[in-house]
Amino acid sequence: MIYNMVHNEQDAWDLAQDGFLKAWKSIGRFRGQSSFYTWLYRIMMNVTIDSLRRKQIAGETEFDDSIALRNIDPNSVTTPRTGLLPHDKVTGDEIRARIDAAITRLTPEHRAVILMREIDGMEYQEIADALECSIGTVMSRLFYARKKMQSMLKDVYENL
């Protein structure tokens, strides 16, 4: 999860170490209201997001939500067109690289929910618990993150 957020192996190891150290120091505050996994995941996610904020990594094409929504067609197609097979146009590796690049350009909050839901397969409640926010906030962040990615990757799915 950390590596998917920072895309740098050394930084990921450093952040994991920081997260485990923070968890070790605060183990006395673990109340058992959630699973240990969720508690530890929340710590790791918070350490990662805090690090990204400190480095001010917002991505070069990040959108201002008030501006971005004007550029997103609410009726736009969200599935690839039929026609040529994907390997005829673009290889899976190229598509994956474009998706990874788009994820990197999201804000840390939007990147976190996309990775938790789409990569880690977590349920909305698990994400809400891990991020200490409401399910509505998770749903909202997922909606905007998906719309931003849709906008960034429009040329990919239109050419498939």
Buried (B, 14 or more C-beta within 10 A) or exposed (E): BBBBBBEEEEBBEBBBEBBBEBBEEEEEEEEEEBEEEBBBBBBBBBBBBEBBEEEEBEBEEBBEEEEBBEEBEEEEEEEEEEEEEBEEBBEEEEBEEBBEBBBBBBBBBBBBBBBBBBEEEBEBEBBBBBBEBEEEBBBBBBEBBBBBBBBBBBEBBEEB
